[in-house]
């Protein structure tokens, strides 16, 4: 799983696998549009990467701060929105003109749920 994720990250946006520290895997998920089963791999890099986009694979890279996703009021459900093919009730995020939905939104939801205890403990006075 990890090797595939690192290879894809390099092929699609030019992230050097030698720079990535793998933290772990999230739960498998089924994509709505294609019915593929995907396993999200979480990793960190020591500095912001210099992206080299493969235009055959990626239209653009959108960098969104983690704090944006932590702001619960930004998360919405979009019942049958014409530009979103996600089933009603699934989370979506609106960042500027971008709508983050489907598998990406579900992955972010799981990631944030796992981080929540850590982020809450950072906010408490100690």
N, C-alpha and C positions, 0 to 999 in steps of 0.2 A: 504494500500500500504506500509506504513512505517513499520508496524509490520511484513509483509512478507519479506521485504528487510532485516530487522534486524535479523529475524529468519534464512534466507538463509545465511547471512554473518557469523552468528555463526556456522551453520551446515557445511558450506563449508570451511571456513578458520579460525574459532575460534575467531572472533571478538566479544567481550563482549558487548551486546546491551546497558548495563548500562553506558558504556563509550562513546557512540555515541551521538553527538548532531546533530539532523536532521536539515538541512538548508532548504530543500525544494525538490520539484519534478521537473524533466525535462519533456519535451513533450513525450507522448506515441510514440513508434516506432514499426514497424513491422520487425521481423527478416526475412532475406532472405531465409535462409536454412530451417527453421521450420514453418514460417508464424505465429509465436507467437507474440502477442502484449505485449510489455514490457513497464513498467513505471520506468525510472531510478530515484532513490532516492539518493540525495546528502547529505552527512553528514561528520562530522569531529570528530576525536578523539584527546584527549589532548596530546598524545605521540605516537610515532610509535608503532603499535600493535605487539604483539608476535603472529605470525601466527601459527596455529595448523591445518595443511592441512588434509582434509578428502580425501584420495586417490581415493575413489569411485566417488568423485565429481570434484576434481581439480587435474590437473597434476602438476602444479607449480604456484607459485606466482611470478610475475615480478613487481618489484618496479621501477617506472619510475618517475623522477622528473617532476613537472609541467613545469619547464623551457624548457624541451625537446619539449613538445607539443606547446609551444609558439613560437618556432623557425619555422616560416612558410616554409622555404625551405625544411624541413624534410617531409612535407606533400606532397604526390604525388598521382596520380591516376594510377592505374595499369589496363590497358585494357587487360582483359582476361588472367591474369597471371595464370599459371597452378595450383599453390598451393593456390590460393585465389578464393573463390566462390562468391565474391562480384560482383555486376553488374559493368560494365565499367563506369568510371567516379566517383565512390564513393571514398572517401578519404581513404588512407592507411598511416600508419606510420611505418617506419623501425627503430627498436631499437636493435642494435647488430644483433643477428641472428633471432630476433623476428619480425613478421609482425603483426601489429595491424590493423584489418580490420573489415568490416561488422558493426554490431550493436555497438560494442565497439568503433570503429572509429567515427561513427556518433554521439554517445553519447559524446565523447570527443570534437567533433566539436561544438556541441551545448553548452556544458559547457564552452568552451573557448570563444565562441561568447558572452555569458552572462558575463563572467569575463573581457572581453576586456576593457570596460569603466573603470572598477576599476583598472586594471593593468596599463592602460595608465595614469590615474590620479596620480598613485604612482610614475611614472617616471618623471612627470613634476615638475620643481622646484617650490617650494611654499614658 
